[in-house]
């Protein structure tokens, strides 16, 4: 696995989790209106970001296994 791919997954996961937290915050502050699609998108972004982050960490750990010894 390419090291750039694990970093890309981690960065994409972080952005999605951040987006999944910022959108509800903006809805609560009434900056953007609450719609079914936006609420569903925020939840989906948060879950997808969490999964991508875990997969990216697993790839990163597999790539660097045994290199610190």
C-alpha positions as CSV (number, residue, x, y, z in Angstrom):
1,X,0.0,0.0,0.0
2,X,1.3,3.4,-0.9
3,X,2.0,5.7,2.1
4,X,0.3,8.6,0.3
5,X,-2.9,6.6,0.2
6,X,-3.1,6.1,4.0
7,X,-2.5,9.8,4.5
8,X,-5.1,10.7,2.0
9,X,-7.6,8.4,3.8
10,X,-6.8,10.0,7.1
11,X,-7.1,13.6,5.7
12,X,-10.3,12.8,3.9
13,X,-11.7,11.1,7.1
14,X,-10.8,14.1,9.2
15,X,-12.5,16.5,6.8
16,X,-15.6,14.5,6.7
17,X,-15.8,14.2,10.5
18,X,-15.2,17.9,10.8
19,X,-17.9,18.6,8.2
20,X,-20.3,16.2,10.1
21,X,-19.7,18.3,13.3
22,X,-19.8,21.8,11.7
23,X,-23.0,21.4,9.8
24,X,-25.2,20.6,12.9
25,X,-23.5,23.4,14.7
26,X,-24.4,25.8,12.0
27,X,-28.0,24.4,12.0
28,X,-28.2,25.0,15.8
29,X,-27.0,28.5,15.4
30,X,-29.7,29.0,12.7
31,X,-27.1,30.1,10.2
32,X,-28.3,27.5,7.7
33,X,-31.8,26.0,7.6
34,X,-32.4,22.5,8.9
35,X,-33.5,20.2,6.1
36,X,-33.9,16.4,6.0
37,X,-31.2,16.1,3.3
38,X,-28.7,18.3,5.2
39,X,-29.2,16.4,8.5
40,X,-28.8,13.1,6.7
41,X,-25.7,14.4,4.9
42,X,-24.1,15.6,8.2
43,X,-24.7,12.2,9.8
44,X,-23.4,10.3,6.7
45,X,-20.3,12.5,6.5
46,X,-19.6,11.9,10.2
47,X,-19.9,8.1,9.9
48,X,-18.0,7.9,6.6
49,X,-15.2,10.0,8.0
50,X,-15.0,7.8,11.1
51,X,-14.8,4.7,8.9
52,X,-12.2,6.2,6.5
53,X,-10.1,7.4,9.5
54,X,-10.0,3.9,11.0
55,X,-9.1,2.3,7.7
56,X,-6.4,5.0,7.1
57,X,-5.0,4.3,10.5
58,X,-4.9,0.6,9.9
59,X,-3.1,1.1,6.6
60,X,-0.7,3.5,8.2
61,X,0.0,1.0,11.1
62,X,0.5,-1.8,8.6
63,X,3.0,0.2,6.5
64,X,5.1,1.3,9.5
65,X,5.0,-2.0,11.4
66,X,8.4,-2.9,12.6
67,X,10.2,0.2,11.3
68,X,10.7,1.8,14.8
69,X,12.9,-1.0,16.1
